[in-house]
């Protein structure tokens, strides 16, 4: 180094790397924030002394607001939604990623007025370092609140009608298109869809994938039969489909729960699967493997969805600016189609 040249100041990233912790953990350790283990706090302090690191005053002021917690907010009406196998896998993935960053996971259901107000308080910067939002419906007030949030917000799945700055989603349209193309490749021509809620982006995207595959094959798509992503909803939707289109020979259900309900209705109607009607689901939940017959389905990486949402949030809390992420899907062929 030339004589008299100023010495470059070490960065927080360098401190974190040398201490063997994430950037957000290093930041909280420097600011005496909660939920940092003694070993990690001492490792950070030791590296700070070795490098002569001096925190940036502005960054330090922001860091002192950290609570050591991140919230996963689901817009829904039933508290049992967190026990749904889909959301259970999301929680597993998010928890693992947050644990690596020494952040605790809070679960919130925005169903009642009180629940929405509690989420609004979170988004105003009280009680959490960041929020992950899922299962938003069209015109959901949480989407508008997120736009005005005073903290990082990551969307799990894009909301209807807008593209937020930070989100993680699956290739819903691509997966649905692959499922429908597979049914067509097996000689099915009267293919219908149980499309899920059309006030959600997942429901709409999976319907678009079905429609595009049908039109691409030169076949008019059948009108979508909307259901609520539950097994009971799928069973009822399948009954309605048989009543209106009894000659259907293939069904793409927008999730596995609905597909299992459809299998039950077909069995009760004396329509063997796949001899008369082939069925394909979406998600590849555990129920797909034990269904009767085992369910052909589109696998989306649900645990990875939760993990990548949490990692994106951790990056935002640490001052980075990550890019949106679309996770790939793939068809898993079993006996139902």
Secondary structure, 3 states (H helix, E strand, C coil): CCCCCCCCCCCHHHHHHHHCCCHHHHHHHHCCCCCCCHHHHHHHHHHHHHHCCCCCHHHHHHHCCCCCEEEEEECCCCHHHHHCHHHHHHHHHHHHHHHHCCCEEEEEECCCHHHHHHHHHHHCCCCCCEEEEECCCCCCHHHHHHHCCCCEEEEECCCCCCCCCCEEEECHHHHHHHHHHHHHHCCCCCEEEECCCCCCHHHHHHHHHHHHHHHHCCCCCCCCECCCCCHHHHHHHHHHHHHHCCCCCEEEECCHHHHHHHHHHHHHCCCCCCCCCEEEEEECCHHHHHCCCCCEEEEECHHHHHHHHHHHHHHHHCCCCCCCEEECEEEECCCCC
